[in-house]
Amino acid sequence: MAELWDLLAAPAFWVAVLRIATPLVFGTLGVLLCERAGVLNLGIEGIMVAGAFSGWLAVYLGLPLWGGVAVAALTGVAFGRCMRS
């Protein structure tokens, strides 16, 4: 039990928790904003996965990092628009 408390008291653990949880927090804030506007978006996880994959693929195929971010954002927009119709 002491090992568990040592792990939970370590700052490196909490830094890792924040780093890993950040995309989930962004997705949650996006869904919250959509629901406040009156739109129920159940596919946000799929949109995030599609954007992440397309951004990774763009960088893997030779685009610079910000190009991959732009491709990921455009993929998210495209998937979001498709799901609205």
C-alpha positions in Angstrom: 0.0 0.0 0.0 2.9 2.3 0.6 4.1 1.9 -3.0 0.7 3.1 -4.2 0.8 6.3 -2.0 4.4 6.9 -3.2 3.2 6.7 -6.8 0.3 9.0 -6.2 2.4 11.5 -4.4 5.0 11.7 -7.2 4.8 14.9 -9.4 5.8 12.8 -12.5 2.6 10.8 -12.1 0.4 13.9 -12.2 2.2 15.4 -15.1 1.6 12.1 -17.0 -2.1 12.2 -16.1 -2.5 15.7 -17.4 -0.6 14.9 -20.6 -2.7 11.8 -21.3 -6.0 13.3 -20.3 -5.7 16.6 -22.3 -7.3 15.2 -25.6 -10.2 13.7 -23.6 -10.8 17.1 -21.9 -10.8 18.9 -25.2 -13.3 16.3 -26.6 -15.5 16.7 -23.5 -15.4 20.5 -23.8 -16.4 20.2 -27.5 -19.3 18.0 -26.7 -20.4 20.3 -23.9 -20.4 23.2 -26.2 -22.4 21.3 -28.8 -25.0 20.2 -26.3 -25.3 23.8 -25.0 -26.1 24.8 -28.6 -28.8 22.1 -28.8 -26.9 19.5 -30.9 -26.4 16.0 -29.6 -23.1 14.7 -31.0 -22.6 11.1 -30.2 -19.8 10.6 -32.7 -17.2 12.9 -31.2 -14.8 10.0 -30.4 -14.9 8.7 -34.0 -14.3 12.2 -35.3 -11.3 12.6 -33.0 -9.9 9.2 -34.1 -10.4 10.0 -37.8 -8.6 13.4 -37.3 -5.8 11.8 -35.3 -5.2 9.1 -37.9 -5.4 11.5 -40.9 -3.0 13.9 -39.2 -0.6 11.1 -38.4 -0.8 9.8 -42.0 -0.1 13.3 -43.4 3.0 13.7 -41.3 4.1 10.2 -42.1 3.8 10.9 -45.8 6.0 14.0 -45.6 3.9 17.0 -44.6 5.4 19.2 -41.8 3.8 19.0 -38.4 1.5 22.0 -38.8 0.4 20.5 -42.1 -0.6 17.4 -40.3 -2.5 19.5 -37.7 -4.3 21.2 -40.5 -5.2 17.9 -42.2 -6.5 16.6 -38.9 -8.6 19.7 -38.3 -10.1 19.5 -41.8 -10.9 15.9 -41.4 -12.7 16.7 -38.2 -14.7 19.4 -39.9 -15.5 17.0 -42.8 -16.6 14.2 -40.5 -18.6 16.6 -38.3 -20.4 18.0 -41.3 -21.2 14.5 -42.6 -22.7 13.5 -39.3 -24.9 16.6 -39.1 -26.8 15.8 -42.3 
